């Protein structure tokens, strides 16, 4: 599973906690540096399609003039969820803010203040900080939908009728008259396309793609006229992202709500059906970690995390929409780093996303 992080690449030189001499060698005055351990958040990406149906303005005449029955007489909206994807991200845990202190402890931090490494060169610590964009969800409006879905395709919206006087007065056609014009145009277009496809006039057919283009354009024009009777559908695709940071114990969270006519809704809008995130911690792993971890502290105040593992599910009622299995930092155990690894001879690199140890090496 792809993992998205919130940290940008870089290394914080903390005043009093991570300084350098002019020759580039590191010094560490006996002062404390505040840092945080990371926690894991859940990010749900959703793709949805909005279908807006517009009833044709000549729908009442579809059966009478074209023999088309059961046409829809009213506009309607329909939303469907196409895809759901689960990602994780990390951020500083406000319940795990600590101080690193003591001679020989040089701490490398991420820009958000989580632990990246201890007694490691800046170039190595910076390389362990991945970059990821921040996602934003915008709930759509109807501004993108066409205001006038059906253009007036009549050849002439006016009809000339003789007046009792010498002049001629133009009178606007009724809806039935316009519908009759559109129905006649459909019949003519069908006949012309049939004649073109069968070469009814025995004329020399155009070469190359010209013949295909002719048939396609006649079909498009017929479909435009036909939509005046049977209606038309406009489709739009939308993408959303929803974040949730669980506590130290599994829970159920309403990520968003869904309504077939209103679409994707905020969790606070009770007009939609709740879409829940459920998490189940792998308890046997957590129990084994608790047995193996020592509760004692160290003199330096440097701690790291052994992350837990959880199964993540996104549910629409009882319907499973997405599932994943991932490390969750706050479901694991916090352990003190042994003092023997905090001398200048050793360097420790951490995974910024979970706070676990990535590498222990000897400094030359």
HELIX and SHEET records of a PDB file:
HELIX    1   1 UNK A   59  UNK A   61  5                                   3    
HELIX    2   2 UNK A   62  UNK A   66  1                                   5    
HELIX    3   3 UNK A  122  UNK A  126  1                                   5    
HELIX    4   4 UNK A  175  UNK A  198  1                                  24    
HELIX    5   5 UNK A  210  UNK A  230  1                                  21    
HELIX    6   6 UNK A  283  UNK A  292  1                                  10    
HELIX    7   7 UNK A  339  UNK A  341  5                                   3    
SHEET    1   A 2 UNK A  19  UNK A  20  0                                        
SHEET    2   A 2 UNK A  26  UNK A  27 -1                                        
SHEET    1   B 3 UNK A  76  UNK A 100  0                                        
SHEET    2   B 3 UNK A  33  UNK A  54 -1                                        
SHEET    3   B 3 UNK A 232  UNK A 244 -1                                        
SHEET    1   C 4 UNK A 107  UNK A 109  0                                        
SHEET    2   C 4 UNK A 115  UNK A 118 -1                                        
SHEET    3   C 4 UNK A 346  UNK A 350 -1                                        
SHEET    4   C 4 UNK A 357  UNK A 362 -1                                        
SHEET    1   D 2 UNK A 158  UNK A 162  0                                        
SHEET    2   D 2 UNK A 168  UNK A 172 -1                                        
SHEET    1   E 5 UNK A 263  UNK A 265  0                                        
SHEET    2   E 5 UNK A 252  UNK A 259 -1                                        
SHEET    3   E 5 UNK A 273  UNK A 281 -1                                        
SHEET    4   E 5 UNK A 303  UNK A 316 -1                                        
SHEET    5   E 5 UNK A 319  UNK A 336 -1                                        
END                                                                             
